[in-house]
Amino acid sequence: MGRTSEYKKEYDTKNIFYIKKYGKMHVCLAEIIDKKHMTRNALARATDTRFEVVKKWYDDSVTTIDLDVLARFCYVLDCRPEDLIKYQLEES
């Protein structure tokens, strides 16, 4: 049996086309800035980020993660990426 078929056989069960409920990423920006008593507008100004971008992160409606924005948020909020982004596995 070739190496490719062994790989395919071993990992087919982890393929997202076979597993429909693979989980979701959540942005926890609202919790962090609320704890720090900071407004979304203040964060936007401090990070030189458009308010609309901060609002998407705050509302947990981000569809793509801009690593530069993530780094600026972490720097200003004095936190780590894993504090801002959480992975939730879907239960079967």
C-alpha positions in Angstrom: 0.0 0.0 0.0 1.4 3.4 -1.0 2.2 6.2 1.4 -0.6 8.4 -0.1 -3.3 5.8 0.5 -2.1 5.2 4.1 -2.4 8.9 4.7 -5.8 9.2 3.1 -7.1 6.2 5.1 -5.8 7.5 8.4 -7.0 11.1 8.0 -10.3 10.6 6.1 -12.3 10.7 9.4 -10.8 14.2 10.2 -11.7 15.6 6.7 -14.2 18.5 7.1 -16.2 17.2 4.2 -17.1 14.1 6.3 -17.4 15.8 9.6 -20.0 18.6 9.4 -19.7 19.9 12.9 -16.0 20.9 13.2 -16.4 23.7 15.6 -16.3 27.5 15.5 -13.9 30.3 16.5 -15.2 33.0 18.8 -13.8 36.4 19.4 -13.9 37.6 23.0 -13.0 41.2 22.5 -16.3 42.5 24.1 -15.4 40.7 27.4 -11.9 42.1 27.5 -12.6 45.7 26.7 -15.7 45.8 29.0 -13.5 44.5 31.9 -11.0 47.3 31.1 -13.8 49.9 30.9 -12.7 50.9 27.4 -15.0 51.9 24.6 -14.8 50.5 21.1 -14.1 54.1 19.9 -11.1 54.4 22.3 -9.8 51.0 21.1 -10.2 52.1 17.5 -8.2 55.3 18.1 -5.5 53.6 20.2 -4.9 50.9 17.6 -5.3 53.1 14.5 -8.1 50.8 13.3 -11.4 51.7 11.7 -14.4 51.6 14.1 -16.2 49.2 11.8 -13.4 46.7 12.2 -13.4 47.0 16.0 -17.2 46.6 15.9 -17.0 43.3 13.9 -14.5 42.0 16.5 -16.6 43.2 19.4 -19.8 41.6 17.9 -17.9 38.3 17.2 -18.8 38.6 13.5 -15.3 38.5 12.1 -14.9 36.1 9.2 -11.2 36.5 8.6 -8.5 37.4 11.1 -6.1 40.1 10.2 -2.9 39.3 12.2 -1.8 42.9 12.2 -5.1 44.0 13.8 -4.8 41.1 16.3 -1.3 42.1 17.3 -2.4 45.8 17.8 -5.3 44.7 19.9 -3.1 42.4 22.0 -0.5 45.2 22.5 -3.0 47.9 23.5 -5.1 45.6 25.7 -2.1 43.9 27.2 -3.3 40.4 26.4 -2.4 37.3 24.4 -4.1 36.1 21.1 -5.6 33.1 23.0 -7.4 35.6 25.3 -9.1 37.2 22.3 -9.8 34.1 20.2 -11.4 30.9 21.5 -12.1 27.6 19.7 -15.3 25.8 20.5 -15.6 22.2 19.3 -19.1 21.2 18.3 -20.6 18.3 20.2 -21.9 15.4 18.2 
